[in-house]
Amino acid sequence: MPSTFLDDARDPLIIAEGWMKDGKDVAIATVVETWGSAPRPVGSHLVIDAEGTFHGSVSGGCVEGAVISEALDVIGSGKPKMLEFGVADETAWQVGLSCGGKIRVYVERLG
């Protein structure tokens, strides 16, 4: 049975913890819901620091860039956001996504 555990060098949560110990402001984005086809499962994480450095993945394509942008706002304001992205299967490739469906991503500041 394949393991879904990531080693310490690749686990976004461990990386976020390290960034915080280094004094960086950090946000975490978590896939909390999916409908239809989605590139990443519920529970996937993307961590972002105040300089826009990121690690992990919640989707890919244009969605990832939008989540990083929103995360920078969350770091600045301290207010969490619930983001929802969706695209029809027939238009998915046009916007840089490999599949249709919808995802909901919760973004919050850590610390």
C-alpha positions as CSV (number, residue, x, y, z in Angstrom):
1,M,0.0,0.0,0.0
2,P,1.5,3.4,-1.0
3,S,2.1,5.9,1.8
4,T,0.8,9.4,1.5
5,F,3.3,10.6,4.2
6,L,5.8,13.2,2.9
7,D,9.2,13.3,4.4
8,D,10.2,16.3,6.5
9,A,11.9,18.1,3.5
10,R,8.6,18.0,1.5
11,D,5.8,18.2,4.1
12,P,4.2,21.7,3.8
13,L,3.2,21.7,7.5
14,I,6.8,21.0,8.6
15,I,8.1,23.6,6.2
16,A,5.6,26.2,7.6
17,E,6.7,25.4,11.1
18,G,10.3,26.0,10.1
19,W,9.5,29.3,8.4
20,M,7.6,30.5,11.6
21,K,10.6,29.5,13.7
22,D,12.7,31.7,11.4
23,G,10.4,34.6,12.2
24,K,8.5,34.6,8.9
25,D,4.8,35.5,8.6
26,V,3.0,32.4,7.1
27,A,-0.4,31.5,5.8
28,I,-1.7,28.0,5.0
29,A,-4.2,27.1,2.3
30,T,-6.0,23.8,2.7
31,V,-8.4,22.1,0.3
32,V,-11.5,21.6,2.4
33,E,-14.0,20.4,-0.2
34,T,-14.0,19.1,-3.8
35,W,-16.8,18.4,-6.3
36,G,-16.3,16.5,-9.5
37,S,-12.8,16.2,-10.8
38,A,-10.1,18.0,-8.8
39,P,-6.3,17.8,-9.1
40,R,-5.6,17.6,-5.4
41,P,-7.6,15.8,-2.7
42,V,-9.2,17.3,0.4
43,G,-6.5,17.9,3.0
44,S,-3.9,19.1,0.5
45,H,-1.8,22.1,1.7
46,L,0.0,25.1,0.2
47,V,2.0,27.2,2.6
48,I,3.0,30.8,1.7
49,D,5.2,33.3,3.4
50,A,4.9,37.1,3.3
51,E,7.5,37.4,0.5
52,G,5.4,35.1,-1.7
53,T,7.6,32.0,-1.3
54,F,5.3,28.9,-1.4
55,H,5.5,25.1,-1.0
56,G,2.9,22.4,-1.6
57,S,-0.1,22.5,-3.8
58,V,-3.9,22.9,-3.7
59,S,-4.6,22.7,-7.4
60,G,-2.3,23.9,-10.0
61,G,-2.7,26.2,-13.0
62,C,-4.2,29.6,-12.4
63,V,-5.8,28.6,-9.2
64,E,-2.5,28.2,-7.4
65,G,-1.5,31.8,-8.3
66,A,-4.9,33.1,-7.1
67,V,-4.5,31.3,-3.8
68,I,-1.0,32.7,-3.3
69,S,-2.3,36.2,-4.0
70,E,-5.2,35.8,-1.5
71,A,-2.8,34.3,1.1
72,L,-0.7,37.4,1.0
73,D,-3.8,39.4,1.8
74,V,-4.6,37.0,4.6
75,I,-1.1,37.4,6.0
76,G,-1.5,41.2,5.9
77,S,-5.0,41.4,7.4
78,G,-5.0,38.3,9.7
79,K,-8.5,37.5,8.5
80,P,-9.0,34.0,7.1
81,K,-10.8,33.5,3.7
82,M,-12.8,30.7,2.1
83,L,-12.1,30.6,-1.6
84,E,-14.0,28.6,-4.2
85,F,-12.8,27.8,-7.7
86,G,-14.7,26.0,-10.4
87,V,-14.6,25.4,-14.1
88,A,-16.6,23.4,-16.6
89,D,-14.8,20.4,-18.1
90,E,-15.0,21.8,-21.6
91,T,-13.3,25.1,-20.6
92,A,-10.8,23.7,-18.1
93,W,-7.8,23.5,-20.5
94,Q,-8.4,27.2,-21.5
95,V,-7.6,28.4,-18.0
96,G,-4.7,26.2,-17.3
97,L,-6.4,23.4,-15.4
98,S,-6.2,19.8,-16.3
99,C,-9.8,18.9,-15.3
100,G,-13.1,20.5,-14.5
101,G,-14.9,20.4,-11.1
102,K,-14.8,22.7,-8.1
103,I,-12.6,23.1,-5.1
104,R,-13.0,25.1,-1.9
105,V,-9.8,26.3,-0.2
106,Y,-9.6,27.7,3.3
107,V,-6.7,30.2,3.8
108,E,-5.6,31.3,7.3
109,R,-2.6,33.0,8.8
110,L,-0.5,30.9,11.2
111,G,0.7,32.1,14.5
